[in-house]
Amino acid sequence: MSKKNYINNLKFSLKAATYMSFSICFILLNGLIPFLPIPKLFTIENITHKMKKWDAYLKLRKLK
């Protein structure tokens, strides 16, 4: 694996992990305090949309 591919993979992984970590925090907080709204960016619907987008990106990268 070239250094460029390694760095791109690391950036992608950190971006996905950070997003998912924030999402988990907001969902857990909403579980403890139900009247506290979840920001639209971190709703289950948006998480699903982002994961499908990431999956398509990863599949496209494998084809290259």
C-alpha positions as CSV (number, residue, x, y, z in Angstrom):
1,M,0.0,0.0,0.0
2,S,1.4,3.4,-1.0
3,K,1.8,6.1,1.6
4,K,-0.8,8.2,-0.3
5,N,-3.4,5.4,-0.1
6,Y,-2.6,4.9,3.6
7,I,-3.1,8.6,4.4
8,N,-6.4,8.7,2.4
9,N,-7.6,5.6,4.2
10,L,-6.7,7.1,7.5
11,K,-8.5,10.4,6.7
12,F,-11.6,8.6,5.6
13,S,-11.6,6.3,8.7
14,L,-11.1,9.2,11.1
15,K,-13.9,11.2,9.4
16,A,-16.3,8.3,9.6
17,A,-15.3,7.4,13.2
18,T,-15.7,11.1,14.4
19,Y,-19.1,11.4,12.8
20,M,-20.3,8.1,14.2
21,S,-19.0,9.1,17.7
22,F,-20.9,12.3,17.7
23,S,-24.0,10.6,16.4
24,I,-23.8,8.0,19.2
25,C,-23.4,10.7,21.8
26,F,-26.5,12.6,20.6
27,I,-28.6,9.4,20.4
28,L,-27.6,8.3,23.9
29,L,-28.2,11.8,25.3
30,N,-31.7,11.7,23.6
31,G,-32.3,8.4,25.3
32,L,-31.5,9.9,28.7
33,I,-33.3,13.2,28.1
34,P,-36.1,12.4,25.6
35,F,-37.3,16.0,25.2
36,L,-33.8,17.1,24.0
37,P,-33.9,17.1,20.2
38,I,-31.3,15.4,18.1
39,P,-29.7,17.7,15.6
40,K,-30.7,16.8,12.0
41,L,-27.2,16.1,11.0
42,F,-27.1,13.2,13.6
43,T,-30.5,11.6,13.1
44,I,-30.8,7.9,12.3
45,E,-32.1,8.9,8.8
46,N,-29.0,11.1,8.1
47,I,-26.7,8.4,9.5
48,T,-28.2,5.9,7.1
49,H,-27.8,8.3,4.2
50,K,-24.1,9.0,5.1
51,M,-23.3,5.3,5.5
52,K,-24.8,4.5,2.1
53,K,-22.8,7.3,0.6
54,W,-19.6,6.1,2.2
55,D,-20.3,2.5,1.1
56,A,-20.7,3.7,-2.5
57,Y,-17.4,5.6,-2.2
58,L,-15.6,2.6,-0.9
59,K,-17.0,0.3,-3.6
60,L,-15.9,2.9,-6.2
61,R,-12.4,3.0,-4.7
62,K,-12.1,-0.8,-4.9
63,L,-12.8,-0.7,-8.6
64,K,-9.9,1.7,-9.3
